Amino acid sequence: MSTLSEDELVAASAPGVGPHPQPWPDDARYDPVLLADGDRRNVADRYRYWSMDAIVADLDARRSPLHVAIQNWEHDFNIGSIVRTANAFNVETVHILGRRRWNRRGAMVTDRYLHVEHHADVPGFLAELAERGVVPVGVDNLPGSVPLETTELPERCCLVFGSEGPGLTDELVAGCERLVAITQYGSTRSLNAGAAAAIAMYHWALRWAR
Ligand SMILES: C[S@@+](CC[C@H](N)C(=O)[O-])C[C@H]1O[C@@H](n2cnc3c(N)ncnc32)[C@H](O)[C@@H]1O
């Protein structure tokens, strides 16, 4: 028969790690509350018990030169998923274009470890990229796209994704240095935007991730 209380059983089955055994590490990156209570966050093992500020500082020290942008014309549930993948590839900045508010559900708090910038309009976004020396690359299966699989993306680029439904707007397409498309082999017209974004970031990482 189990001798654990109901609370202990719940804690034991939760993801992450429980309270840190004594003695605690003598390092300012560790968060005393997490050391005492346990760390149930979805973070890589090397960041267990670190404060969020310490994790962000460590990520900042080795960000990829990759940017990602998403057109937010609809309340698209894919945006959260794209943000989560952008965190996994430790991109430099995520840009949200259009509406300021976006559906954070799929992000699973990963946006807090990233730099997310909002741009009300396309010209402002493109000017910001140009100032930072970042090449805008549109990712969509539109006329004029070249296959992503046989394209070498610039190292310092911003992969730009459209909303579920309309895709990239004509204004944004006109501002991109090139368009790339993921070749498809079935009957559906397009991929889910979150899946397309993951493939495109992975393609960039195969060539440039350090
Ligand atoms: C569902 S698609 C919508 C529009 C699409 N142009 C169409 O013709 O149906 C939404 C977004 O997912 C991405 N996407 C979907 N399939 C893609 C593919 N095969 N290649 C590149 N991007 C794709 C693009 O960023 C696109 O703007």
The ligand as a Tripos MOL2 file, in Angstrom:
@<TRIPOS>MOLECULE
LIG
   27    29     1     0     0
SMALL
NO_CHARGES

@<TRIPOS>ATOM
      1 C1         -2.1740   27.3880  -45.0780 C.3       1 LIG1
      2 S1         -0.9880   28.3790  -45.8910 S.3       1 LIG1
      3 C2         -2.0260   29.4390  -46.8230 C.3       1 LIG1
      4 C3         -1.7930   29.9520  -48.1830 C.3       1 LIG1
      5 C4         -1.2590   29.1930  -49.3400 C.3       1 LIG1
      6 N1         -0.4580   30.1060  -50.1640 N.3       1 LIG1
      7 C5         -2.2910   28.5390  -50.2650 C.2       1 LIG1
      8 O1         -2.1390   28.6670  -51.4720 O.co2     1 LIG1
      9 O2         -3.1940   27.8850  -49.8150 O.co2     1 LIG1
     10 C6         -0.4170   29.3840  -44.5520 C.3       1 LIG1
     11 C7          1.0680   29.5910  -44.4890 C.3       1 LIG1
     12 O3          1.7500   28.3680  -44.2910 O.3       1 LIG1
     13 C8          3.0030   28.3540  -44.9590 C.3       1 LIG1
     14 N2          3.0220   27.2500  -45.9210 N.ar      1 LIG1
     15 C9          2.0800   26.3090  -46.0610 C.ar      1 LIG1
     16 N3          2.4140   25.4070  -46.9900 N.ar      1 LIG1
     17 C10         3.6320   25.8050  -47.4790 C.ar      1 LIG1
     18 C11         4.5330   25.2780  -48.4600 C.ar      1 LIG1
     19 N4          4.2680   24.1750  -49.1430 N.pl3     1 LIG1
     20 N5          5.6720   25.9550  -48.6730 N.ar      1 LIG1
     21 C12         5.9820   27.0560  -47.9870 C.ar      1 LIG1
     22 N6          5.1760   27.5950  -47.0450 N.ar      1 LIG1
     23 C13         4.0150   26.9780  -46.7940 C.ar      1 LIG1
     24 C14         3.1400   29.7180  -45.6150 C.3       1 LIG1
     25 O4          3.8780   30.6030  -44.7890 O.3       1 LIG1
     26 C15         1.6750   30.1710  -45.7350 C.3       1 LIG1
     27 O5          1.5760   31.5750  -45.8180 O.3       1 LIG1
@<TRIPOS>BOND
     1     1     2 1
     2     2     3 1
     3     2    10 1
     4     3     4 1
     5     4     5 1
     6     5     6 1
     7     5     7 1
     8     7     8 2
     9     7     9 1
    10    10    11 1
    11    11    12 1
    12    11    26 1
    13    12    13 1
    14    13    14 1
    15    13    24 1
    16    14    15 ar
    17    14    23 ar
    18    15    16 ar
    19    16    17 ar
    20    17    18 ar
    21    17    23 ar
    22    18    19 1
    23    18    20 ar
    24    20    21 ar
    25    21    22 ar
    26    22    23 ar
    27    24    25 1
    28    24    26 1
    29    26    27 1
@<TRIPOS>SUBSTRUCTURE
     1 LIG1         1 GROUP 0 **** ****
